[in-house]
Amino acid sequence: ALLPVVVALYLRRVRRRELRVSSLLFWQRAMGEQQHRMFLGRLRRWLSLALQLLILLLLLFALLRPEPKGVAAAGESTVLLLDTRARMQALEADGESRFAKAVAQAMVHAAAAREGASVAVLGVGAAGKTGSAVQVISPFSQEPQQLQARLKALEPSDASGELAPAIAQAQELLGARPGAHRLVVITDGSDLAALPESADEKTVKVEPVVVGTPRSNVAITRFAARSQLANPQAADLFLSLANYGEAPASGSVEISCNGALLDVKPFTLDPGATKTETFHALPRLDGTDGRFEARLTLTEGADALALDNVARAVMPAVKPMRVLLVSKGNWFLEKLFAADPGLRFEFLTPDGFRPEMATSFDVTIFDQCGPEDFATLTGNALFIRSGPIPFAMEGDGPAMVERPVIAETDAAHPMMRLVEWGNVTLMRAARLTPPAADGWSFTTPLRDAEIPLIVAGNRGRDQRLAVFAFDIAETDLPLRVAFPLLMANTLQWLSGQETVNEGDALSGELIALAPGESVWKAADPPVAVPDSAGSFQPLKTGFYELRSEEGGSRWIAVNAYSEAESNLRFTPPPESPSIGSFAGLAGGRPFWQWLALAALALLAVEWSLYHRRMTE
């Protein structure tokens, strides 16, 4: 209604005023043309009219308080659930990461919220690792500037996680707040199709905002180091590659230790294929902990995620293990230990053994002898059944079981790694019953249908104990490959020097710390990592050093092995509603204020053009 008024003012005929001049000859023709002019004249100042109409429209829209579609209304509680998982670091076709796009969308929503609306920002956490599927980035706030400051400082995680538990926690959080609710999930869309549909009308509906597209990627899916049994100072490395793409990929893998390049191998992968590579007899440099790193370099093919192109593994420096064999004579054990360069073993008869001697050795082996009360031991010990054993027997049945049959094996236990028991024959075994001792916990990695054949126990991290219910001489173990593997695994587990390093962890896992330990991330200089209640959760991959108050240290390699994070191919979800990018101009202010400022700016432009005689 106001626009025609402005136009009419520009069409209104200007009233003439009389002025005496010396001659009218010059004005006769002009005055003649104006004799029959209508009330409304001809439109001449198009630029001025356009600027005035635009100024009027801006002021009217500012008075109407317009809002982009989907913004939070006054009194409404909105949760922005931002996907911060490792896959969000993938680059899109325009070279921008998914995470950068997600943060931009979150800032748009935060800036576009109407005055009086409460907005909280949550991140998808490492579900199942910490007990919480979400990370609180910013609590409920009515200050867009505060939300945007938190978002600008946010970095993506290297951990994996699940979207469904995070959505469930966000819905539970919103359900406890009064008023209207909105849940905006900003993600790459890879697992939106797997989300269950809520049948409860009270559950807050999910409003997805998708910022990702299917991409091709080549990844290191596994990297492990293991000491060689014949040479503990050298390591064998195992590497697994995968091509999550639709085109062949080729390149090379570089292996380094403590920063020094050791080996390079080329590879070629077909679409959707996997490949394993092994690197044998790689040395630990400088005689210290071996921090091995595998780095993938691609020469052909697409690779959208750089995070999974690097993998790490730690192989602690192996010190010669001191073993005391207390026996009346065991030819198999003596020859085995003498052939192992990683052992420094001493032989002692039972009569010459004293309990205090155990403190000078990493492991004490009692063959056909030993104290009956294991509580008197002060070090790590292995009991081989033939003489007294530290575990009492229950019941009135026979003390020995003839020809036991191996029925159950715990392949995950360090003592059982790579040990094949299928063809092993046992003549007899003792009936063992692990006691309920204070501070001790026991497992049975090898069992007959009725009795345990091997018992392993530990008292915290201070002491370990293993018991074989059978006599080695009454088995065919010495004739099989399982024998040296079993003994090597057992001794290394008892001494705490497992052949496969237990210090390797996944990003997002909760890692327990020993009393007095502090965490430092490898950098130049090293960076201290805060811990909480004796544990820490590494959300970034890399090497971490755990330093003890006594001066010792141990290393942990944190990686991001996850097919869900590396496989960036997925079925695109339906196009989701989103706030237009123009809302990002709000900058934390209500949008009507920017409209009013634009109107004032155009008034200044029109005033300047008028005085330059450009709109007259």
C-alpha positions as CSV (number, residue, x, y, z in Angstrom):
1,A,0.0,0.0,0.0
2,L,2.9,2.4,0.7
3,L,4.8,1.7,-2.6
4,P,2.2,3.4,-4.9
5,V,2.4,6.5,-2.6
6,V,6.1,6.8,-3.2
7,V,5.6,6.4,-6.9
8,A,2.8,9.0,-6.9
9,L,5.1,11.5,-5.2
10,Y,7.6,11.0,-8.0
11,L,4.8,11.5,-10.6
12,R,3.3,14.6,-9.0
13,R,3.6,17.7,-11.2
14,V,5.8,20.4,-9.7
15,R,3.9,23.7,-9.0
16,R,5.3,26.6,-10.9
17,R,5.8,29.9,-9.2
18,E,5.9,33.2,-11.0
19,L,9.1,35.2,-11.5
20,R,9.5,38.4,-13.4
21,V,12.2,38.3,-16.1
22,S,13.3,40.7,-18.9
23,S,11.8,38.6,-21.7
24,L,9.4,35.7,-22.2
25,L,10.6,34.7,-25.7
26,F,12.8,32.0,-24.3
27,W,9.9,30.4,-22.3
28,Q,7.1,30.7,-24.8
29,R,7.5,27.3,-26.3
30,A,8.0,25.6,-22.9
31,M,5.0,27.3,-21.3
32,G,2.9,26.3,-24.3
33,E,3.8,22.7,-23.8
34,Q,2.8,22.8,-20.1
35,Q,-0.6,24.4,-20.7
36,H,-2.5,21.0,-20.9
37,R,-0.3,19.0,-18.4
38,M,-2.2,16.6,-16.2
39,F,-1.8,16.6,-12.4
40,L,0.7,13.7,-12.6
41,G,3.8,14.4,-14.6
42,R,6.2,12.0,-16.4
43,L,8.5,9.8,-14.4
44,R,12.1,11.0,-14.8
45,R,14.3,10.0,-11.8
46,W,14.3,6.2,-12.1
47,L,17.5,5.7,-9.9
48,S,16.2,7.8,-7.1
49,L,12.8,6.1,-7.2
50,A,14.4,2.6,-7.1
51,L,16.5,3.5,-4.1
52,Q,13.6,5.0,-2.2
53,L,11.4,1.9,-2.9
54,L,14.2,-0.4,-1.8
55,I,14.7,1.6,1.4
56,L,11.0,1.4,2.1
57,L,10.9,-2.4,1.6
58,L,13.9,-2.9,3.9
59,L,12.2,-0.9,6.6
60,L,8.9,-2.7,6.2
61,F,10.6,-6.1,6.4
62,A,12.6,-5.0,9.5
63,L,9.3,-4.1,11.2
64,L,7.9,-7.6,10.3
65,R,10.9,-9.3,12.0
66,P,11.5,-11.9,9.3
67,E,13.2,-15.2,10.1
68,P,14.8,-17.8,7.9
69,K,12.9,-21.1,7.7
70,G,13.6,-23.4,10.7
71,V,15.1,-20.9,13.2
72,A,14.5,-21.2,16.9
73,A,11.5,-19.2,18.0
74,A,11.4,-17.2,21.3
75,G,10.9,-19.5,24.3
76,E,11.9,-22.6,22.3
77,S,14.7,-25.0,23.4
78,T,16.9,-26.2,20.5
79,V,19.7,-28.7,20.5
80,L,22.2,-28.6,17.7
81,L,23.8,-32.1,17.6
82,L,27.0,-31.7,15.7
83,D,28.8,-34.7,14.2
84,T,32.4,-34.5,15.4
85,R,33.5,-38.1,14.5
86,A,36.6,-38.9,12.5
87,R,34.8,-39.2,9.2
88,M,33.8,-35.5,9.3
89,Q,37.5,-34.7,8.5
90,A,36.9,-36.0,4.9
91,L,37.2,-33.4,2.2
92,E,34.3,-32.7,-0.2
93,A,34.6,-32.0,-3.9
94,D,35.1,-28.3,-3.3
95,G,38.1,-29.0,-1.0
96,E,36.3,-28.0,2.2
97,S,36.0,-30.6,5.0
98,R,32.6,-32.0,6.1
99,F,33.4,-30.7,9.6
100,A,33.9,-27.1,8.4
101,K,30.6,-27.3,6.5
102,A,28.9,-28.7,9.7
103,V,30.3,-25.9,11.9
104,A,29.2,-23.3,9.3
105,Q,25.6,-24.7,9.5
106,A,25.7,-24.8,13.3
107,M,26.8,-21.2,13.4
108,V,24.0,-20.3,11.0
109,H,21.4,-21.9,13.3
110,A,22.9,-20.3,16.4
111,A,22.9,-16.8,14.7
112,A,19.4,-17.1,13.4
113,A,17.8,-18.0,16.7
114,R,15.1,-15.4,17.8
115,E,15.7,-13.4,21.0
116,G,14.6,-15.5,24.0
117,A,15.4,-18.9,22.3
118,S,17.7,-21.3,24.2
119,V,20.2,-23.2,22.0
120,A,22.6,-25.9,23.1
121,V,25.4,-27.5,21.0
122,L,26.3,-31.1,21.6
123,G,28.8,-33.3,19.8
124,V,28.6,-37.0,18.9
125,G,30.9,-38.7,21.4
126,A,32.7,-42.0,21.4
127,A,29.7,-44.2,22.2
128,G,30.4,-47.2,24.4
129,K,33.8,-46.0,25.5
130,T,33.0,-43.5,28.1
131,G,29.4,-44.2,29.0
132,S,28.2,-41.0,27.3
133,A,27.4,-40.8,23.6
134,V,27.5,-37.0,23.5
135,Q,30.0,-34.3,24.3
136,V,28.7,-31.0,25.7
137,I,30.2,-28.3,23.5
138,S,28.0,-25.5,24.9
139,P,25.1,-25.7,27.4
140,F,21.7,-24.0,26.7
141,S,22.3,-20.3,26.0
142,Q,20.5,-17.3,24.7
143,E,23.7,-15.6,23.5
144,P,24.5,-16.4,19.9
145,Q,27.9,-14.8,20.3
146,Q,28.8,-17.3,23.0
147,L,27.6,-20.3,20.9
148,Q,29.6,-19.1,17.9
149,A,32.7,-18.6,20.0
150,R,32.5,-22.2,21.2
151,L,31.9,-23.4,17.7
152,K,34.9,-21.5,16.3
153,A,37.2,-23.2,18.8
154,L,35.9,-26.7,18.1
155,E,38.0,-29.3,16.5
156,P,36.9,-32.7,15.1
157,S,37.7,-35.9,17.0
158,D,39.7,-38.8,15.6
159,A,37.4,-41.3,17.4
160,S,34.5,-43.2,16.0
161,G,31.0,-43.3,17.5
162,E,27.4,-44.0,17.0
163,L,24.7,-41.5,16.0
164,A,21.7,-43.2,17.4
165,P,22.7,-43.2,21.1
166,A,23.7,-39.5,20.8
167,I,20.3,-38.7,19.4
168,A,18.6,-40.6,22.2
169,Q,20.5,-38.6,24.8
170,A,19.7,-35.3,23.1
171,Q,16.0,-36.2,23.0
172,E,16.1,-37.1,26.7
173,L,17.8,-33.8,27.5
174,L,15.1,-31.8,25.5
175,G,12.3,-33.8,27.2
176,A,13.3,-32.4,30.6
177,R,12.9,-28.8,29.4
178,P,9.5,-26.9,29.2
179,G,8.1,-25.4,26.1
180,A,8.6,-26.3,22.4
181,H,11.6,-28.4,21.4
182,R,13.7,-28.8,18.3
183,L,16.6,-31.3,17.6
184,V,18.8,-30.4,14.6
185,V,21.3,-33.1,13.7
186,I,24.2,-31.9,11.5
187,T,26.0,-34.8,10.0
188,D,27.4,-36.3,6.8
189,G,24.4,-38.5,6.4
190,S,26.2,-41.8,6.3
191,D,24.1,-43.5,9.0
192,L,20.9,-41.5,8.9
193,A,19.1,-44.3,7.0
194,A,19.9,-46.7,9.9
195,L,18.2,-44.6,12.5
196,P,15.0,-46.1,13.9
197,E,11.8,-44.3,13.5
198,S,10.3,-43.1,16.7
199,A,6.7,-44.3,17.4
200,D,6.3,-42.0,20.4
201,E,4.6,-38.8,19.6
202,K,6.3,-37.1,22.6
203,T,9.7,-37.8,21.2
204,V,11.3,-34.8,19.6
205,K,11.5,-35.2,15.9
206,V,15.0,-35.2,14.3
207,E,15.6,-32.5,11.8
208,P,18.7,-33.6,9.8
209,V,21.0,-31.3,8.0
210,V,23.3,-33.2,5.7
211,V,26.7,-31.8,4.8
212,G,28.4,-34.8,3.2
213,T,28.4,-36.7,-0.1
214,P,29.8,-40.2,-0.9
215,R,33.5,-40.1,-1.4
216,S,36.3,-42.6,-2.2
217,N,39.0,-43.3,0.3
218,V,42.0,-45.6,0.8
219,A,42.9,-46.5,4.4
220,I,45.2,-48.4,6.7
221,T,42.8,-50.6,8.6
222,R,45.3,-52.4,10.9
223,F,48.9,-52.1,12.0
224,A,50.6,-54.3,14.6
225,A,54.1,-55.0,15.8
226,R,55.4,-58.2,17.4
227,S,58.8,-59.1,18.7
228,Q,60.5,-62.0,16.9
229,L,60.8,-65.1,19.2
230,A,64.3,-65.8,18.0
231,N,65.4,-62.2,18.2
232,P,63.4,-60.0,20.6
233,Q,65.3,-56.9,19.6
234,A,63.8,-57.1,16.1
235,A,60.1,-56.7,15.2
236,D,57.7,-58.2,12.6
237,L,55.1,-55.7,11.4
238,F,51.7,-56.5,10.0
239,L,49.8,-54.0,7.9
240,S,46.3,-54.1,6.3
241,L,45.1,-51.8,3.6
242,A,41.6,-51.2,2.1
243,N,40.3,-49.4,-0.9
244,Y,36.8,-47.9,-0.2
245,G,36.4,-46.5,-3.6
246,E,35.0,-47.1,-7.1
247,A,38.4,-46.8,-8.9
248,P,41.7,-48.7,-8.6
249,A,44.3,-47.2,-6.2
250,S,48.0,-47.5,-6.1
251,G,50.9,-46.0,-4.1
252,S,53.4,-46.9,-1.5
253,V,53.7,-47.5,2.3
254,E,56.7,-46.1,4.2
255,I,57.7,-47.7,7.5
256,S,59.8,-45.7,10.0
257,C,61.0,-46.2,13.5
258,N,61.6,-43.3,15.9
259,G,61.6,-41.0,12.8
260,A,64.1,-43.0,10.7
261,L,62.9,-44.5,7.4
262,L,63.3,-48.3,7.4
263,D,61.4,-49.7,4.4
264,V,59.1,-48.7,1.5
265,K,56.7,-51.1,-0.3
266,P,54.4,-50.3,-3.3
267,F,50.8,-51.5,-3.4
268,T,47.9,-51.7,-5.9
269,L,44.3,-52.1,-4.8
270,D,41.2,-52.8,-6.9
271,P,37.9,-51.1,-6.0
272,G,36.6,-52.5,-2.7
273,A,39.7,-54.8,-2.2
274,T,41.8,-55.3,0.9
275,K,45.5,-56.3,1.1
276,T,47.9,-57.3,3.8
277,E,51.6,-56.5,3.9
278,T,54.3,-57.8,6.3
279,F,57.7,-56.4,7.2
280,H,60.1,-58.8,8.8
281,A,63.1,-58.3,11.1
282,L,62.9,-54.5,11.5
283,P,65.2,-53.3,14.2
284,R,64.4,-51.1,17.2
285,L,66.7,-48.1,16.7
286,D,68.8,-46.7,19.5
287,G,67.9,-49.6,21.8
288,T,64.9,-47.8,23.0
289,D,61.2,-48.3,22.7
290,G,60.3,-48.8,19.0
291,R,57.8,-46.3,17.9
292,F,56.9,-47.6,14.4
293,E,54.9,-45.5,12.0
294,A,53.3,-46.6,8.7
295,R,52.5,-43.8,6.2
296,L,50.4,-44.3,3.1
297,T,51.2,-42.2,0.0
298,L,48.7,-42.4,-2.9
299,T,49.8,-41.9,-6.6
300,E,46.6,-43.1,-8.3
301,G,43.0,-43.0,-7.0
302,A,40.9,-40.8,-4.8
303,D,41.6,-40.4,-1.1
304,A,39.2,-38.1,0.8
305,L,40.3,-38.8,4.4
306,A,43.9,-38.2,5.4
307,L,43.5,-39.4,9.0
308,D,43.6,-43.1,8.2
309,N,46.7,-42.8,6.0
310,V,49.0,-43.0,9.1
311,A,49.1,-45.8,11.6
312,R,51.3,-46.3,14.6
313,A,52.5,-49.2,16.8
314,V,54.8,-49.3,19.8
315,M,57.2,-52.1,20.5
316,P,58.8,-51.6,24.0
317,A,62.5,-52.3,24.2
318,V,63.1,-55.8,25.4
319,K,65.5,-56.4,28.2
320,P,67.0,-59.8,28.6
321,M,64.6,-61.8,30.8
322,R,66.1,-63.4,33.9
323,V,64.6,-66.8,34.5
324,L,65.3,-69.2,37.4
325,L,64.5,-72.8,36.8
326,V,64.1,-74.8,40.0
327,S,64.0,-78.4,39.0
328,K,65.5,-81.9,39.6
329,G,66.2,-81.9,35.9
330,N,64.2,-81.2,32.8
331,W,66.0,-81.7,29.5
332,F,63.2,-80.1,27.4
333,L,63.1,-76.8,29.4
334,E,66.9,-76.6,29.7
335,K,67.5,-76.9,26.0
336,L,64.6,-74.6,25.1
337,F,65.9,-71.8,27.4
338,A,69.5,-72.2,26.3
339,A,68.4,-71.7,22.7
340,D,66.5,-68.4,23.4
341,P,68.8,-65.4,23.1
342,G,66.3,-63.2,25.0
343,L,66.7,-65.3,28.2
344,R,69.3,-65.3,30.9
345,F,68.3,-68.4,32.9
346,E,69.9,-70.1,35.8
347,F,69.3,-73.7,36.9
348,L,68.9,-74.6,40.6
349,T,67.9,-77.7,42.4
350,P,65.0,-77.6,44.9
351,D,67.4,-78.0,47.9
352,G,69.3,-74.9,47.0
353,F,66.3,-72.6,46.5
354,R,65.4,-69.9,49.0
355,P,62.1,-67.8,48.7
356,E,64.1,-64.5,48.8
357,M,65.9,-65.6,45.6
358,A,62.7,-65.0,43.5
359,T,63.1,-61.2,43.8
360,S,66.3,-61.3,41.7
361,F,64.5,-62.9,38.7
362,D,61.7,-61.9,36.4
363,V,60.2,-65.4,36.5
364,T,60.8,-68.4,38.7
365,I,59.8,-71.8,37.3
366,F,59.0,-74.6,39.7
367,D,59.2,-78.0,38.0
368,Q,58.2,-80.9,40.2
369,C,58.7,-78.8,43.3
370,G,57.8,-75.5,44.9
371,P,56.0,-74.0,47.9
372,E,52.5,-75.2,48.5
373,D,51.3,-71.8,49.6
374,F,51.6,-69.4,46.7
375,A,51.0,-66.4,49.1
376,T,54.6,-66.7,50.3
377,L,55.9,-65.9,46.8
378,T,57.4,-62.5,46.3
379,G,57.8,-62.6,42.5
380,N,56.2,-64.0,39.3
381,A,56.1,-67.8,39.1
382,L,55.2,-70.7,36.9
383,F,54.3,-74.1,38.5
384,I,54.6,-77.2,36.3
385,R,52.6,-80.1,37.8
386,S,54.5,-83.0,39.1
387,G,55.2,-82.1,42.6
388,P,53.4,-79.8,45.1
389,I,51.1,-77.2,43.6
390,P,49.8,-74.0,45.2
391,F,46.1,-74.7,44.7
392,A,44.1,-77.0,46.9
393,M,41.7,-79.6,45.4
394,E,38.0,-79.8,46.3
395,G,35.8,-82.8,46.7
396,D,36.5,-86.5,47.4
397,G,37.3,-87.4,43.8
398,P,40.7,-88.5,42.5
399,A,43.5,-85.9,42.6
400,M,44.4,-86.7,39.0
401,V,42.3,-86.9,35.8
402,E,43.5,-89.5,33.3
403,R,43.8,-88.5,29.6
404,P,42.1,-85.2,29.8
405,V,40.6,-83.8,26.6
406,I,41.2,-80.1,25.7
407,A,37.7,-78.7,25.3
408,E,38.0,-75.0,25.6
409,T,40.8,-72.5,24.8
410,D,40.8,-68.7,25.4
411,A,42.6,-67.6,22.2
412,A,42.5,-64.0,23.4
413,H,44.7,-64.6,26.4
414,P,48.4,-63.6,25.9
415,M,49.6,-67.1,26.9
416,M,47.5,-68.8,24.1
417,R,48.6,-66.6,21.2
418,L,49.3,-68.7,18.1
419,V,49.4,-71.9,20.2
420,E,47.6,-74.8,18.4
421,W,46.2,-77.4,20.8
422,G,44.3,-79.6,18.3
423,N,46.7,-82.5,18.2
424,V,48.3,-82.3,21.7
425,T,47.9,-85.4,23.9
426,L,48.0,-85.2,27.7
427,M,48.5,-88.3,29.8
428,R,47.1,-86.9,33.1
429,A,46.4,-83.6,34.8
430,A,45.9,-82.5,38.4
431,R,42.5,-81.4,39.6
432,L,43.0,-77.6,40.2
433,T,40.8,-75.2,42.0
434,P,41.8,-71.5,41.9
435,P,41.4,-70.1,45.4
436,A,39.5,-66.9,46.3
437,A,42.6,-65.0,47.6
438,D,42.5,-61.3,48.5
439,G,43.7,-59.1,45.7
440,W,44.1,-62.0,43.2
441,S,42.1,-62.6,40.1
442,F,42.3,-65.9,38.2
443,T,41.4,-67.1,34.7
444,T,41.5,-70.5,33.0
445,P,42.8,-70.0,29.4
446,L,42.9,-73.8,28.8
447,R,40.3,-76.3,30.1
448,D,39.1,-79.8,30.0
449,A,35.4,-80.5,30.1
450,E,35.6,-80.8,33.9
451,I,38.8,-79.1,35.1
452,P,41.2,-76.3,34.2
453,L,44.4,-77.4,32.6
454,I,46.1,-74.0,32.8
455,V,45.4,-71.3,35.5
456,A,46.6,-67.8,35.2
457,G,46.3,-65.2,37.9
458,N,47.5,-61.7,38.8
459,R,47.5,-59.4,41.8
460,G,47.0,-56.0,40.2
461,R,50.1,-55.1,38.2
462,D,52.5,-56.2,40.9
463,Q,52.6,-60.0,40.6
464,R,51.6,-62.8,38.2
465,L,51.2,-66.5,38.6
466,A,50.6,-69.5,36.2
467,V,50.0,-73.1,36.9
468,F,50.2,-76.0,34.4
469,A,48.0,-78.9,35.7
470,F,50.1,-81.4,33.6
471,D,53.7,-82.5,33.5
472,I,55.4,-81.5,30.2
473,A,57.2,-84.9,30.2
474,E,53.8,-86.7,30.2
475,T,52.7,-84.9,27.0
476,D,53.8,-84.7,23.4
477,L,54.1,-80.9,23.6
478,P,57.9,-81.0,23.2
479,L,57.4,-82.6,19.8
480,R,55.2,-79.8,18.5
481,V,55.5,-76.1,17.6
482,A,53.1,-75.3,20.3
483,F,55.7,-76.0,23.0
484,P,58.2,-73.1,22.3
485,L,55.2,-70.7,21.6
486,L,53.5,-71.6,24.8
487,M,56.6,-71.2,26.9
488,A,57.6,-67.9,25.2
489,N,54.1,-66.5,25.6
490,T,53.9,-67.6,29.3
491,L,57.3,-66.2,30.3
492,Q,56.6,-62.9,28.6
493,W,53.2,-62.6,30.1
494,L,54.5,-63.4,33.6
495,S,57.3,-60.9,33.2
496,G,54.9,-58.2,31.7
497,Q,56.7,-58.2,28.3
498,E,53.9,-59.4,26.0
499,T,55.0,-60.1,22.5
500,V,52.1,-58.0,21.1
501,N,52.1,-54.7,22.8
502,E,49.1,-54.0,24.9
503,G,49.9,-50.3,24.8
504,D,48.2,-49.9,21.4
505,A,44.8,-48.3,21.7
506,L,42.0,-46.8,19.6
507,S,41.1,-43.2,19.7
508,G,38.2,-42.5,22.1
509,E,39.0,-45.5,24.4
510,L,39.3,-44.8,28.1
511,I,42.9,-45.7,29.2
512,A,43.6,-46.4,32.9
513,L,46.6,-44.8,34.5
514,A,48.8,-46.3,37.2
515,P,49.1,-44.3,40.4
516,G,51.5,-41.4,39.9
517,E,51.4,-41.6,36.0
518,S,51.1,-38.5,33.9
519,V,50.3,-38.3,30.2
520,W,52.4,-36.4,27.5
521,K,51.6,-36.3,23.8
522,A,54.6,-36.7,21.5
523,A,55.4,-33.2,20.1
524,D,58.2,-30.8,20.0
525,P,58.1,-30.0,22.9
526,P,55.9,-32.7,24.4
527,V,52.4,-31.5,25.5
528,A,50.9,-32.4,28.8
529,V,47.5,-34.1,28.6
530,P,45.0,-33.7,31.4
531,D,43.6,-36.8,33.0
532,S,40.5,-37.4,35.1
533,A,40.3,-39.8,38.1
534,G,43.3,-41.8,37.1
535,S,42.4,-42.2,33.4
536,F,42.5,-40.3,30.2
537,Q,40.7,-40.5,26.8
538,P,42.8,-39.7,23.8
539,L,40.6,-38.1,21.1
540,K,43.5,-37.5,18.8
541,T,45.8,-40.2,17.2
542,G,49.5,-40.2,17.9
543,F,52.1,-41.4,20.4
544,Y,51.5,-40.8,24.1
545,E,54.1,-41.1,26.8
546,L,53.0,-42.2,30.3
547,R,55.5,-41.0,32.8
548,S,55.7,-42.3,36.3
549,E,56.8,-40.4,39.4
550,E,59.8,-42.8,39.8
551,G,61.2,-41.7,36.5
552,G,60.1,-44.5,34.2
553,S,57.8,-44.3,31.3
554,R,55.8,-46.3,28.8
555,W,54.5,-45.4,25.3
556,I,51.0,-45.9,23.9
557,A,50.1,-45.7,20.2
558,V,46.6,-44.4,19.5
559,N,45.1,-45.1,16.1
560,A,41.7,-44.7,14.4
561,Y,41.0,-48.1,13.0
562,S,37.3,-48.1,12.0
563,E,35.6,-49.3,8.8
564,A,32.6,-47.1,9.7
565,E,34.9,-44.0,9.7
566,S,37.1,-44.9,6.7
567,N,34.3,-46.2,4.4
568,L,32.9,-42.9,3.0
569,R,30.7,-44.6,0.4
570,F,27.0,-44.6,1.4
571,T,23.5,-44.1,0.0
572,P,22.8,-40.4,0.0
573,P,19.7,-39.5,2.2
574,P,16.9,-37.5,0.9
575,E,17.5,-33.8,0.6
576,S,17.1,-32.3,4.1
577,P,15.8,-28.8,5.0
578,S,18.4,-26.3,5.9
579,I,18.5,-22.7,6.9
580,G,19.7,-20.7,3.8
581,S,23.2,-19.5,3.8
582,F,22.0,-15.9,3.9
583,A,21.1,-16.4,7.5
584,G,24.9,-16.6,8.2
585,L,25.1,-12.9,7.7
586,A,23.2,-12.4,11.0
587,G,26.5,-12.6,12.9
588,G,24.7,-13.2,16.2
589,R,22.3,-10.3,15.8
590,P,18.5,-10.6,15.0
591,F,18.0,-10.5,11.3
592,W,15.7,-7.4,11.4
593,Q,18.6,-5.3,12.7
594,W,20.6,-6.0,9.6
595,L,17.6,-5.0,7.5
596,A,17.4,-1.7,9.3
597,L,21.1,-1.1,8.9
598,A,20.8,-1.9,5.2
599,A,18.0,0.7,4.9
600,L,20.2,3.3,6.6
601,A,23.1,2.5,4.4
602,L,20.9,3.0,1.3
603,L,19.7,6.3,2.6
604,A,23.3,7.4,2.9
605,V,24.0,6.3,-0.7
606,E,20.9,8.1,-2.0
607,W,21.9,11.3,-0.1
608,S,25.4,11.1,-1.6
609,L,24.1,10.5,-5.1
610,Y,21.6,13.3,-4.8
611,H,24.3,15.8,-3.9
612,R,26.4,14.6,-6.8
613,R,23.4,15.4,-9.1
614,M,23.1,11.8,-10.1
615,T,19.5,11.2,-9.0
616,E,18.0,14.6,-9.8
